[in-house]
Amino acid sequence: MAIKNTGTHISLAIEMLTSVCSADCGPGFRKFRKEGMASCCFHCKPCPENEISNETNVDFCVQCPEDQYASTEQNRCIHKAVVFLSYEEPLGMALSLISLCFSALTTLVLGVIVKHHSTPIVKANNRTLTHILLISLIFCFLCPLLFIGHPNSAICILQQITFGVLFTVSVSTVLAKTITVVLAFKVTASRRMMKYFLVSQVSNYIIPICTLIQVIVCALCLGASPPSVDIDARSEHGHIIVVCNKGSVTAFYCVLGYLASLAFGSFTLAFFSRNLPAAFNEAKSITFSMLVFCSVWVTFIPVYHSTKGKVTVAVEIFCTLASSAGMLGCIFVPKCYTILFRPDQNSLEMIRVKSSSHAHIS
């Protein structure tokens, strides 16, 4: 009878222990005790964000390294995927294809201009400046290829220098063409030597001077705060975003601001010269091209600041292509159309008729 009673007491004791003690906390959880609770009593609490536990009944969770993130069950760390705008993905492939197609189209336009270099429409608008502008546009269209692919420090620096210098050459060439048109018509015929001197000096010096200023601006920017690779492991869960950091934001806007001042100068001169004789005049085409250029980059600023990661890179590439296409389309499409499809208008007789008609109206 005594043995039986002892067995009953042991059984009751085991039941009591089972009822007051908590169940085990599995992987992904940690033990959490409240004040006054027995040592065998605790709550199971999920690990905090990006922390894991892979054992039972642990008191503390472990933080995942920066290049890893916690699994959904929070019991292991997983390596983050490195994200950048690559040639393999559809967006990168589409942008690189557009870049190459526009570059090839510009090369084709250059071929048409060179082939018909002795025709009045080509000769009237300064052949040298036309060739420089088209060659610089070819490289402007190829410039986005530097922005696609895994960036490194050298590529980041090259992106900013190439972008700044190539677009300065293009826009300063447009400015030189505009000033050439203005001088050619504002200086009277009795001052032919002065006209020749002014027009030739503009085309010889305005492009290197403007480009040199931009090179100095870029050099100062690189000296103050050079672009570098920016690794962002926190903005997107499970991803490491690799992009080029522009360095000093002020320096980047100095490069853009200088381009904007050249474009605005070209736009203003072209706008006030748009009513000069149409047979020789590129002013209307230049006005529209600079309007497109300025509109694209003014729109770029708020969009650039409201996006992150590879979308930001894609926006920058799109603006580069759109502004280059604006110059190519507005300035050279009408010219090529006349050369290829309206050769009757590309003659000295037609130019004399248009010039005399304009003089009569004036």
JOPE-V616476 format. One record per residue. RES is the residue in one small letter. PSI is psi in whole degrees, 0 to 359 (NA if undefined). Layout:
{{RES PSI} {RES PSI}}
This chain:
{{m 319} {a 321} {i 321} {k 318} {n 317} {t 316} {g 322} {t 317} {h 317} {i 318} {s 317} {l 320} {a 319} {i 318} {e 320} {m 315} {l 317} {t 325} {s 326} {v 336} {c 147} {s 158} {a 161} {d 147} {c 116} {g 182} {p 142} {g 354} {f 164} {r 157} {k 141} {f 118} {r 144} {k 157} {e 138} {g 352} {m 150} {a 158} {s 335} {c 1} {c 132} {f 164} {h 153} {c 124} {k 134} {p 148} {c 147} {p 169} {e 134} {n 25} {e 153} {i 161} {s 131} {n 17} {e 172} {t 141} {n 45} {v 151} {d 332} {f 145} {c 161} {v 134} {q 135} {c 147} {p 163} {e 331} {d 10} {q 164} {y 157} {a 141} {s 170} {t 323} {e 352} {q 42} {n 0} {r 158} {c 138} {i 138} {h 135} {k 148} {a 133} {v 125} {v 128} {f 164} {l 108} {s 163} {y 337} {e 329} {e 157} {p 318} {l 312} {g 321} {m 317} {a 315} {l 320} {s 324} {l 317} {i 317} {s 313} {l 321} {c 316} {f 324} {s 318} {a 320} {l 319} {t 321} {t 320} {l 317} {v 317} {l 319} {g 319} {v 316} {i 316} {v 318} {k 324} {h 35} {h 337} {s 1} {t 154} {p 321} {i 330} {v 316} {k 327} {a 339} {n 31} {n 94} {r 320} {t 313} {l 323} {t 316} {h 317} {i 316} {l 316} {l 319} {i 318} {s 325} {l 325} {i 314} {f 329} {c 321} {f 332} {l 342} {c 319} {p 339} {l 336} {l 337} {f 351} {i 139} {g 172} {h 119} {p 154} {n 176} {s 316} {a 317} {i 319} {c 317} {i 317} {l 324} {q 308} {q 317} {i 313} {t 313} {f 309} {g 313} {v 314} {l 316} {f 330} {t 317} {v 315} {s 309} {v 323} {s 330} {t 319} {v 319} {l 317} {a 320} {k 320} {t 313} {i 323} {t 315} {v 315} {v 312} {l 322} {a 332} {f 338} {k 330} {v 126} {t 159} {a 333} {s 346} {r 55} {r 319} {m 318} {m 319} {k 312} {y 317} {f 311} {l 312} {v 315} {s 322} {q 322} {v 309} {s 333} {n 328} {y 332} {i 323} {i 308} {p 324} {i 311} {c 320} {t 320} {l 319} {i 316} {q 322} {v 318} {i 317} {v 314} {c 319} {a 318} {l 320} {c 316} {l 325} {g 322} {a 311} {s 90} {p 148} {p 151} {s 171} {v 129} {d 119} {i 110} {d 107} {a 4} {r 335} {s 319} {e 129} {h 128} {g 5} {h 146} {i 114} {i 123} {v 113} {v 169} {c 126} {n 131} {k 355} {g 233} {s 124} {v 321} {t 317} {a 318} {f 319} {y 338} {c 318} {v 313} {l 320} {g 321} {y 317} {l 319} {a 321} {s 321} {l 316} {a 319} {f 322} {g 316} {s 316} {f 315} {t 312} {l 316} {a 321} {f 317} {f 352} {s 9} {r 341} {n 10} {l 164} {p 127} {a 336} {a 327} {f 342} {n 129} {e 4} {a 318} {k 317} {s 317} {i 321} {t 311} {f 321} {s 318} {m 331} {l 317} {v 315} {f 309} {c 318} {s 317} {v 313} {w 336} {v 321} {t 328} {f 320} {i 305} {p 325} {v 320} {y 320} {h 347} {s 3} {t 165} {k 158} {g 220} {k 341} {v 321} {t 317} {v 318} {a 321} {v 317} {e 318} {i 315} {f 317} {c 322} {t 314} {l 318} {a 317} {s 323} {s 317} {a 326} {g 317} {m 316} {l 312} {g 312} {c 323} {i 320} {f 338} {v 312} {p 322} {k 313} {c 325} {y 315} {t 316} {i 315} {l 324} {f 344} {r 60} {p 337} {d 333} {q 351} {n 58} {s 159} {l 324} {e 315} {m 323} {i 317} {r 320} {v 313} {k 319} {s 316} {s 324} {s 318} {h 317} {a 321} {h 316} {i 317} {s NA}}
